[in-house]
Amino acid sequence: MGFLWALIVGGVIGWLGGLIVGRDVPGGIIGNIIAGFIGAWLGTLILGSWGPVIGGFAIVPAIIGAIVVVLILSAILRGTRRA
């Protein structure tokens, strides 16, 4: 049950990151989950683990990390579309 809860929270974090940036995460739900997990890892690595923790994720650094991941993904995908 803990793994399912982590998938749900990771998906919501990825979705919020895309919503704040104003760009969709490629891959739909799976893309949101991946962006949420990578964003949580990146945010915790850079900012540390502070704020409320839900499903094993420190929410504030995870959302900030997901925003960074979505921005990087958007820039990479925009660059490959031009080529």
C-alpha positions in Angstrom: 0.0 0.0 0.0 2.9 2.3 0.7 4.2 2.0 -2.9 0.8 2.8 -4.3 0.6 5.9 -2.1 4.1 7.0 -3.3 2.9 6.6 -6.9 -0.1 8.8 -6.3 1.8 11.5 -4.4 4.5 11.4 -7.1 1.9 11.8 -9.8 0.3 14.8 -8.0 3.7 16.4 -7.5 4.5 16.1 -11.2 1.1 17.4 -12.2 1.5 20.4 -9.9 4.9 21.1 -11.3 3.5 21.1 -14.9 0.5 23.2 -13.8 2.7 25.8 -12.1 5.0 26.0 -15.2 2.1 26.0 -17.6 3.3 23.2 -19.7 2.1 19.6 -19.9 4.5 16.8 -18.9 5.0 14.4 -21.9 3.8 10.9 -21.2 0.5 11.7 -19.4 0.1 10.1 -16.0 3.3 8.1 -16.3 5.2 11.2 -17.2 3.8 13.0 -14.2 4.8 10.2 -11.9 8.3 10.1 -13.3 8.6 13.9 -13.1 7.3 13.8 -9.5 9.9 11.2 -8.4 12.8 12.8 -10.2 11.6 16.2 -9.0 11.4 15.0 -5.4 14.8 13.5 -5.6 16.3 16.7 -7.1 14.5 19.0 -4.7 15.5 17.0 -1.7 19.1 16.9 -3.0 19.3 20.7 -3.5 17.0 22.0 -0.7 17.1 19.2 1.8 14.1 17.5 3.5 11.9 20.2 5.1 8.3 21.0 5.2 5.4 18.5 5.4 6.1 14.9 4.4 3.4 12.9 2.6 4.0 9.5 1.2 7.7 9.7 1.9 8.1 13.0 -0.1 9.0 16.4 1.5 6.3 18.3 -0.4 7.8 21.8 -0.8 11.3 20.7 -2.1 9.6 18.0 -4.3 7.3 20.5 -6.0 10.2 22.9 -6.6 12.3 20.1 -8.0 9.4 19.0 -10.2 9.1 22.6 -11.6 12.8 22.4 -12.5 12.4 19.0 -14.1 9.4 20.2 -16.2 11.3 23.3 -17.3 14.3 21.2 -18.4 12.2 18.7 -20.2 10.3 21.4 -22.0 13.5 23.1 -23.1 15.0 19.8 -24.4 11.8 18.8 -26.2 11.5 22.3 -27.7 15.0 22.0 -29.0 14.5 18.6 -30.6 11.3 19.8 -32.3 13.2 22.6 -34.1 15.9 20.3 -35.4 
